[in-house]
Every structure is written in structure tokens, then in C-alpha cells.
Amino acid sequence: MIRNRQNVLSQVSSIITTGRVAQANQWAGRYLPTYQRVRTLRQQNPTVSSFLANNTCIQAIRDTLISWGMNNRAAKIKDVVPFRSAIQGNIPAFQAVEAAATTFTWTNRGAVLQSISALYSSLALMQTNGRLVSNAKCLHFVFPELCLPMDTRNTLQKLYRNNYESPTRFLEVLEFCYDVLAGIQNPQQYVQGLGNTCATKLVDNAIILL
């Protein structure tokens, strides 16, 4: 369980609603080129099947994961061909998330959580055993309005005080994110700048700023 969940939820909400989250725009530049490319490609391919069937888009996902630290130190991303296969072999599971998202709201989340959980369990993008960070970031690129790009140093350390990852924690963080956004009137008003690109990224950046 997230430590002091209600208190942390209030802190994260305050960082967003008081405008402090805008600080994230100051450090966004170093991540921008690859991130902006994958976001643009996603916008140009509105269906998940067209996006993930396009090898250029798959390469953009992989490039962005690498630029976000998924091929450094202990993290080792899969080579190009097995990486592509890992994603494209799960296109039906991605489509299930897309279908569930048609009725999604921050409070009506059950179908999305169920479909994302199934996808999480079958998606393996790393040569190493870790899944939470790579899967969350990949899901953010594919479904930016549904998933925040979690990591160990900020997301897990600040919410749990350790970096132990698990499918349960992945879903707990998603629900925490949805609860934050459900409690903010029109969170879209705070989406602006290079770093705060969508509502879930607001929560991600607010957690970093805790």
C-alpha cells in the first residue's frame, strides 16, 4: 500500500492546483526530442493498431525508452527485433485497452484497469526481469491519458519508500493517479508547457516534486 496515501494524495493535488507543477517544464528539454516524436506519431495514428503496426512508431517507442534511461546500468532493453515482436505480438491486448477506454472516466475505471492488468502481465520489453518501469512508460506513449510514466527513483521511492516493483504496485499507482485527477476540477487547465503534456503527466511530475 502507498504510505500515508490520503496525505500524499493531497500533497500531489496541491502541487498541481497551486501551479507548482509548472516547474517540470524547466527540465523537460533534455527529454523532449524523442518524446515529442513518439507523441506526434501517436497523434498521427489515432488507432492503436495502426500505431503499433508501424515499425517507425515502434522504433520511436524504443528510442524514447532508451533516452529515458531504459538501457543504462542494470536496465537492458531488448534488441530491435525482439522488442518489436514483444509489442506487436500484444496488439490484441492493446486493442482491448483501447476498447475499454471508450467508457473510461477517472472514477469509471474498472474495465481499463482490468485490460491494462492483462496487458502488463504479457508485455516484456526488457532483457532483464523488470517490467513496471518499461511497461508504464510504453503504456504512457501509447495511452497518454491512461497511464503515467512511472519509475523507481521517484514514483516508487516517494510513494512506497523503496523501489520494489510488482503488478500490484503498478495498478495501485494507476488508481492513485486517477484518484488525484478525479479530485481536481478540470485538471486539463494545468496541462501546458513542454513537461506537462497531459493529465497523467501532471501527476507524474507532481510526484517527482514531492
Buried (B, 14 or more C-beta within 10 A) or exposed (E): EBEEBEEBBEBBBEBBBEEEBBBBBEEBEEBBEBBBBBBEBBEEBEEBBEBBBBEEBBBBBBBBBBBBBBBEEEBEBBEEEBBBEBBBEBBEBBBBBBEBBEEBEBEEBEBBBBBBBBBBEEBBBBBEEBBBBBBBBBBBBBBBEBBBBBBBEBBBBBBBEEBEBEEEBBBBBBBBBBBBBEBBEEBEEBBEBBBBBBBBBBBBBBBBBE
